[in-house]
Amino acid sequence: MNFADYALGEPITDTKAPAGPVAERWDTRRFEAKLVNPANRRKHRVIVVGTGLAGGSAGATLAEQGYQVVQFCFQDSPRRAHSIAAQGGINAAKNYRNDGDSVHRLFYDTVKGGDFRARESNVHRLAQISVEIIDQCVAQGVPFAREYGGLLDTRSFGGVQVSRTFYARGQTGQQLLLGAYQALSRQIAAGHVEMHARTEMLDLIVVDGRARGIVARDLVTGEISTHYADAVVLATGGYGNVFYLSTNAMNSNATAVWRAHRRGAYFANPCFTQIHPTCIPRTGDHQSKLTLMSESLRNDGRIWVPKAKGDTRPAAEIPEDERDYYLERIYPSFGNLVPRDIASRAAKNVCDEGRGVGPGGQGVYLDFADAIRRMGRGAVEEKYGNLFDMYERITAENPYEVPMRIYPAVHYTMGGLWVDYDLQTTVPGLFAIGEANFSDHGANRLGASALMQGLADGYFVLPATINDYLARHPHAEPVTDDHPAVREVLAETEDRLALLLSVDGDRTPDSFHRELGELMWEHCGMARTEEGLREALARIPGIREEFWRRIKVPGTGEEFNQSLEKANRIVDYLELAELMCLDALHRAESCGGHFREESQTPDGEAARRDDEFAYAAAWEFNDGAAPVLHKEELTFEYVHPTQRSYA
Ligand SMILES: Cc1cc2nc3c(=O)[nH]c(=O)nc-3n(C[C@H](O)[C@H](O)[C@H](O)COP(=O)(O)OP(=O)(O)OC[C@H]3O[C@@H](n4cnc5c(N)ncnc54)[C@H](O)[C@@H]3O)c2cc1C
């Protein structure tokens, strides 16, 4: 398959969001959606792939409603999903601080933060539901940080001027996931959730145009199995690992969403990748993973580089007036708390100017000296202690004594499967939730909004909207393994694995993954140009061709075989990467995480081009031929597009 070009298809629209005032749309949709009588729910099976915050909360809630849930994850336990890594917090418009927050402000901040490339209806719903999430999690016993008076404590994240981020030290994802896992475990024990851990979905089964099941592989025994249901939910997380080095868990991958895409689900805005500004810099070629230092650190840490190029003195020897606190200088209103896309680009710019610190000049300082002076070491330790410990374990430097060094790295993918307001993809009966869908963050996700979206989708949105689909398709004919559509998918899966095992070449899966990742980082990373993207598009088919000629997968398919797992995931990365570059190439504007060097303001800020690109790009797979682009026009009735300003 070569994506030489693309074809323009019919526009696509979201037909599920009701008309009327934005604040009433969610109530209207819930009221208009059909319901399934509680006694009939147990007759419906729903497959949920994924047990992170989105999948865990969805599986637990659907089972609690009475549906039969069949759930999958590739980890050894649902509670080891990648969501466990989330550190900083979760947003909610509770306004406990009385600092001017409201549902409307969270809505406004998110639409603006996403650089006006998200749907207003979805974002408003997200802001409304944010307050319910906190209540739900507190009721489950999630140990959020509290103030001395007992109210939940909050802190600030980038791109906002209020304090609305709820947290549990630097382990918010872990604590929230334990809450969802608890609820899921209750349903597993009650027999309403059939849990398949260490089982990876390898393909989607579509029968008569509807999603009816999945093909999965037991990662321990290698057994391939089929599973059927009335609807399939993908909660499989993001695809940032296409870049090889990212802050994601190493086994996070794109197979589920990419296979669904190949079976008819449109893929939206694949080029919208978030580069997080505060990661521990890369130290060499030996690394297979990067580590995030939470954005919460920007509440108290100050970011700076030396004013002079090539200044290699230790930080302590650089006097105050020879330091450039560049975010505070360029963006005085938001200072160190500008959104991630802006902070990342600014770090890249100062490093490109030759003012970066640490090995290779690929770093900037995140300095807590002022905070320690102001609050005392004890208070800093209480707020960020586990993050400081983690930093010290990795770098062997004590951040209480010397500033941390940080640099941007791939962190999150705003793109994903296109879904309508009901979170249904273009394949009827296939839903996508959490980071796996494209819905709410536009071209740049604000910090602490992914956990909010995953839990909004899983606890609240999907359980309300999937009823409507199931009520309208009450008694689907059972599907069995001898159905021609199933036989075809099974044969394709088995052939692909057999081919990977049979090539017997001389290169490891990791070597191809690294090569692809480096190419993507160089040409489809923090800054992109037409020339670079064309070069990547020219080179990827060659890597793919070489992969199928030289890949070496030792062992067999009938056993625990991590090389086979990896190689199979790289097959999908090699195709997805091409679509990402094509999407980035066609979007000849800068917006959010997508910075096209040709599209800048005179002072070097990203220049959006609303007249041409105010749409979500939904790509249709077109086996062997050019992908088809369907544009979903975005309209803004409440938050009018402006050039984002954080100065
Ligand atoms: C280091 C780090 C820190 C972060 N901190 C924050 C934060 O403080 N606040 C915030 O809002 N966001 C944060 N994020 C982002 C946030 O953690 C993620 O976006 C979010 O947790 C994704 O949740 P999810 O449920 O969609 O997917 P995941 O948690 O990624 O779960 C995916 C699930 O799908 C399963 N799966 C995937 N593919 C398959 C397959 N083919 N077959 C079977 N199972 C499959 C996996 O086993 C897993 O159970 C952070 C991200 C990182 C990397």
The ligand as an ORCA input file, in Angstrom:
! r2SCAN-3c Opt
* xyz 0 1
  C       3.361      9.636     31.806
  C       1.979     10.164     31.541
  C       1.362     10.985     32.463
  C       0.083     11.479     32.210
  N      -0.510     12.294     33.138
  C      -1.765     12.749     32.907
  C      -2.427     13.574     33.864
  O      -1.895     13.880     34.919
  N      -3.670     14.000     33.584
  C      -4.319     13.676     32.428
  O      -5.462     14.074     32.235
  N      -3.719     12.874     31.515
  C      -2.480     12.400     31.730
  N      -1.871     11.596     30.792
  C      -2.661     11.109     29.649
  C      -3.567      9.982     30.124
  O      -2.888      9.190     31.080
  C      -4.031      9.064     28.996
  O      -4.478      9.822     27.920
  C      -5.185      8.203     29.483
  O      -4.830      7.538     30.673
  C      -5.608      7.205     28.418
  O      -6.606      6.380     28.984
  P      -7.364      5.321     28.100
  O      -8.291      4.605     29.020
  O      -7.945      5.975     26.908
  O      -6.231      4.333     27.564
  P      -5.044      3.478     28.342
  O      -4.938      3.807     29.781
  O      -3.874      3.642     27.464
  O      -5.594      2.027     28.261
  C      -5.606      1.288     27.073
  C      -6.158     -0.078     27.384
  O      -6.412     -0.746     26.164
  C      -5.823     -2.015     26.176
  N      -5.487     -2.325     24.784
  C      -4.927     -1.533     23.847
  N      -4.844     -2.170     22.676
  C      -5.366     -3.388     22.880
  C      -5.553     -4.499     22.051
  N      -5.218     -4.486     20.760
  N      -6.096     -5.605     22.593
  C      -6.454     -5.661     23.908
  N      -6.318     -4.612     24.726
  C      -5.779     -3.497     24.220
  C      -4.661     -1.932     27.120
  O      -4.354     -3.210     27.615
  C      -5.238     -0.988     28.176
  O      -6.014     -1.747     29.078
  C      -0.588     11.127     31.022
  C       0.038     10.305     30.092
  C       1.320      9.840     30.332
  C       1.989      9.027     29.287
*
